[in-house]
C-alpha cells in the first residue's frame, strides 16, 4: 500500500512548522520566565524611525528610537545590520540610545560585541542594556572584558548632585569576554525579580523597583561596542524557576 501523496499546501505547512520549531529551539534558554508575545524586533537593517512624543527626561514620554548622531558623549552608526556606539574620547561618557515603549514584565535579548579599536584615552571598554521607569534607571546589565555585571538602582537613595538614583550592590558573572566576538545577553524581568544571562552564565536578584511600569530600554557603549538582533518578548511564568534559581552558581560581588 503506497503512502498518500502530500499536497503542496500540506508540504508548505510541514516546512513552516519545522522552521518555526528550529527557530524556537535556537533561542537561548530562559530561567525566570518563558517567552510570550514578541513585542519588539529590531535588526538595525533599515534606518531607525525617529521617536515620537515628548520626552520627560530620558526615560518616558516617547516611542521609538531616541539618540543623536553626533552628541557630545558619543556617536551612533548603523553598519551591516549592527548598531555601533562610539564614545568620544574627551567626554568619558558612554554613547547612549534609548528605545521608548511601555512594558512591565519582559524578556530583553540582543547580541553584543566589544569592538577592538584603540582606546584613545577612553577609560573603559564596556556596554550596557538598561531598563527605565518614568523617573530613572531601574536595572543595568553591563558587560566588560571580565564578564557580566547586574546592578539594581535604589528608589530610596537619590544622589543630591545628579538627582538620580544611587546604584545598589552589583552581582557579577565571571566570564572572559574577548574583543570583536559576538555574545548573547538576555535580561528577564518579572515582578520584582530579574535574571541576567551572558551566553551560559547567569545571575539573579530581587528589587522592588523592578515591578514598576517601565518606559524604555537604553543601550550604551563605552570606547566602542556593537549591538544586533534586539528582541523583546512578553515574559510569562516559568514553572521551573524555583529549580533553576537553586541551581544558579553564586555570583561574585
C-alpha positions as CSV (number, residue, x, y, z in Angstrom):
1,X,0.0,0.0,0.0
2,X,1.6,3.3,-1.0
3,X,1.6,6.3,1.3
4,X,-0.7,9.2,0.3
5,X,0.9,12.0,-1.6
6,X,1.3,15.2,0.2
7,X,-0.4,18.2,-1.3
8,X,1.6,21.4,-1.9
9,X,-0.3,23.1,0.9
10,X,0.5,20.3,3.4
11,X,4.1,20.3,2.3
12,X,4.4,24.0,2.8
13,X,2.7,23.8,6.2
14,X,5.1,21.0,7.3
15,X,8.1,23.1,6.3
16,X,6.8,26.1,8.1
17,X,6.3,24.1,11.3
18,X,9.8,22.7,11.1
19,X,11.3,26.1,10.6
20,X,9.3,27.5,13.5
21,X,10.4,24.7,15.8
22,X,14.0,25.1,14.8
23,X,13.8,28.9,15.4
24,X,12.3,28.3,18.9
25,X,15.0,25.7,19.7
26,X,17.7,28.1,18.6
27,X,16.7,30.8,21.1
28,X,18.7,31.0,24.3
29,X,17.2,29.2,27.3
30,X,15.4,31.4,29.8
31,X,15.4,30.7,33.6
32,X,13.0,33.0,35.3
33,X,10.3,33.3,32.6
34,X,9.1,31.9,29.3
35,X,8.6,33.8,26.1
36,X,5.2,35.1,25.2
37,X,4.2,37.6,22.6
38,X,7.0,39.2,20.6
39,X,6.8,42.9,21.4
40,X,9.9,44.4,19.7
41,X,12.0,43.1,16.8
42,X,14.9,45.3,15.6
43,X,17.6,44.1,13.2
44,X,19.1,47.6,12.5
45,X,18.9,46.8,8.8
46,X,16.8,49.9,7.9
47,X,17.2,53.5,9.1
48,X,15.7,53.7,12.6
49,X,12.5,55.6,12.8
50,X,12.8,58.8,14.9
51,X,11.0,58.9,18.2
52,X,7.5,60.4,18.6
53,X,6.1,62.1,21.7
54,X,7.5,64.5,24.2
55,X,10.4,63.0,26.2
56,X,10.3,63.5,30.0
57,X,14.0,63.4,31.0
58,X,15.4,60.4,29.2
59,X,13.1,57.7,30.4
60,X,9.5,58.3,29.3
61,X,7.0,60.2,27.2
62,X,8.3,58.9,23.8
63,X,8.0,55.9,21.4
64,X,10.7,54.6,19.0
65,X,14.4,55.3,18.9
66,X,15.8,58.4,20.6
67,X,19.5,59.2,20.1
68,X,21.7,61.8,18.4
69,X,24.0,61.0,15.6
70,X,26.7,63.3,17.0
71,X,26.2,64.2,20.6
72,X,28.9,65.4,23.0
73,X,29.1,62.0,24.7
74,X,29.1,59.7,21.7
75,X,28.1,58.8,18.2
76,X,26.0,56.0,16.7
77,X,26.1,54.3,13.3
78,X,24.2,51.5,11.5
79,X,26.7,49.3,9.7
80,X,25.8,45.9,8.1
81,X,22.9,45.2,10.4
82,X,24.6,46.4,13.6
83,X,24.1,49.4,15.7
84,X,27.5,50.7,16.7
85,X,28.1,53.2,19.5
86,X,31.3,55.1,19.8
87,X,32.3,57.1,22.9
88,X,34.0,60.4,22.2
89,X,37.5,60.3,23.8
90,X,37.3,63.6,25.6
91,X,33.8,63.0,27.1
92,X,34.4,59.9,29.3
93,X,30.7,59.2,29.0
94,X,29.2,56.3,27.1
95,X,27.3,56.7,23.9
96,X,23.6,56.1,24.7
97,X,20.5,55.3,22.7
98,X,17.0,54.6,24.0
99,X,14.0,52.7,22.6
100,X,10.8,54.0,24.1
101,X,7.8,51.8,24.7
102,X,5.7,50.8,27.7
103,X,6.3,47.4,29.3
104,X,6.4,45.7,32.7
105,X,7.4,42.0,32.6
106,X,9.6,41.4,29.6
107,X,12.5,39.3,28.2
108,X,15.1,41.6,26.5
109,X,17.6,39.9,24.3
110,X,20.3,41.0,21.9
111,X,23.8,40.1,20.5
112,X,26.6,42.4,21.8
113,X,30.2,42.9,20.9
114,X,33.1,44.9,22.5
115,X,34.9,46.3,19.4
116,X,38.7,46.0,19.1
117,X,39.6,49.7,18.5
118,X,42.2,51.9,20.1
119,X,41.2,53.2,23.5
120,X,42.5,56.7,22.6
121,X,42.2,57.9,26.2
122,X,38.7,56.4,26.9
123,X,38.6,54.8,30.3
124,X,36.5,51.6,30.0
125,X,35.7,49.0,27.4
126,X,32.1,48.3,28.3
127,X,28.5,48.1,27.1
128,X,25.2,48.0,28.8
129,X,21.5,47.4,28.5
130,X,19.3,49.2,31.0
131,X,15.6,49.4,31.7
132,X,14.0,52.6,32.9
133,X,10.7,53.7,34.5
134,X,9.2,57.2,34.3
135,X,11.8,58.7,36.6
136,X,15.2,57.0,36.2
137,X,17.1,53.7,35.7
138,X,15.6,50.5,37.2
139,X,18.2,47.9,36.4
140,X,21.5,47.7,34.5
141,X,23.1,44.7,32.7
142,X,26.6,45.6,31.8
143,X,29.4,43.7,30.0
144,X,33.2,44.2,30.3
145,X,36.2,42.1,29.5
146,X,35.8,40.3,32.8
147,X,32.1,39.3,32.4
148,X,28.6,40.4,33.2
149,X,27.5,42.8,36.0
150,X,23.9,43.1,37.2
151,X,23.3,46.3,39.1
152,X,20.0,47.4,40.7
153,X,19.0,51.0,41.4
154,X,17.6,52.2,44.7
155,X,14.3,54.0,44.9
156,X,15.1,55.5,48.4
157,X,18.6,56.7,47.7
158,X,19.0,59.8,45.4
159,X,22.3,61.4,44.6
160,X,22.0,65.0,45.7
161,X,24.1,66.3,42.8
162,X,22.7,64.4,39.9
163,X,19.2,63.9,41.4
164,X,19.4,60.4,40.0
165,X,19.0,57.1,41.9
166,X,22.1,55.6,43.5
167,X,23.3,52.2,42.4
168,X,22.9,49.1,44.7
169,X,25.5,46.4,45.1
170,X,26.4,44.7,41.7
171,X,26.4,41.0,41.1
172,X,29.0,39.6,38.7
173,X,29.1,36.5,36.5
174,X,32.8,35.9,35.7
175,X,33.4,35.1,32.1
176,X,36.3,36.3,29.8
177,X,34.8,38.5,27.0
178,X,37.2,38.8,24.1
179,X,37.2,41.8,21.8
180,X,35.5,41.5,18.4
181,X,33.5,38.4,19.4
182,X,29.7,38.3,19.5
183,X,27.9,37.3,22.7
184,X,24.2,37.0,23.5
185,X,22.7,38.7,26.5
186,X,19.2,38.0,28.0
187,X,17.6,40.2,30.6
188,X,14.5,38.6,32.1
189,X,12.3,40.8,34.3
190,X,9.2,39.6,36.1
191,X,7.6,41.2,39.1
192,X,10.4,42.1,41.5
193,X,12.9,39.6,40.2
194,X,15.4,39.7,37.4
195,X,17.8,37.3,35.7
196,X,20.7,38.4,33.5
197,X,22.5,35.9,31.3
198,X,25.7,36.3,29.2
199,X,25.8,33.2,27.0
200,X,25.7,30.5,29.6
201,X,26.4,32.5,32.8
202,X,23.5,33.9,34.8
203,X,22.9,36.0,37.9
204,X,19.7,36.9,39.7
205,X,18.5,39.4,42.2
206,X,15.3,40.9,43.7
207,X,14.5,44.6,43.9
208,X,11.2,46.4,44.5
209,X,11.8,48.8,41.6
210,X,11.6,46.0,39.1
211,X,7.9,45.8,39.5
212,X,7.4,49.4,38.2
213,X,5.8,50.3,34.9
214,X,8.8,50.7,32.6
215,X,9.1,53.1,29.6
216,X,12.3,52.5,27.7
217,X,15.3,50.3,27.1
218,X,18.7,52.1,26.9
219,X,21.8,50.8,25.1
220,X,25.2,52.1,25.9
221,X,28.7,51.8,24.6
222,X,32.0,52.7,26.3
223,X,35.0,53.0,24.0
224,X,33.1,51.2,21.2
225,X,30.5,48.5,21.1
226,X,28.0,47.0,18.7
227,X,24.5,45.6,19.1
228,X,22.4,43.5,16.8
229,X,19.2,41.4,16.8
230,X,17.4,43.2,19.6
231,X,14.2,41.3,20.6
232,X,11.7,41.9,23.4
233,X,9.1,39.4,24.4
234,X,6.3,39.4,27.0
235,X,7.6,37.5,30.0
236,X,5.3,34.6,31.1
237,X,5.8,32.4,34.3
238,X,8.3,29.6,34.2
239,X,7.2,26.6,36.3
240,X,10.9,25.6,36.6
241,X,12.0,28.8,38.1
242,X,12.4,27.5,41.7
243,X,14.6,24.7,40.4
244,X,16.6,26.9,38.1
245,X,17.2,29.5,40.8
246,X,18.5,26.9,43.2
247,X,21.0,25.7,40.5
248,X,22.4,29.1,39.7
249,X,26.1,29.5,40.6
250,X,26.5,32.0,43.4
251,X,27.6,35.3,41.9
252,X,30.7,37.3,42.8
253,X,30.1,40.7,44.4
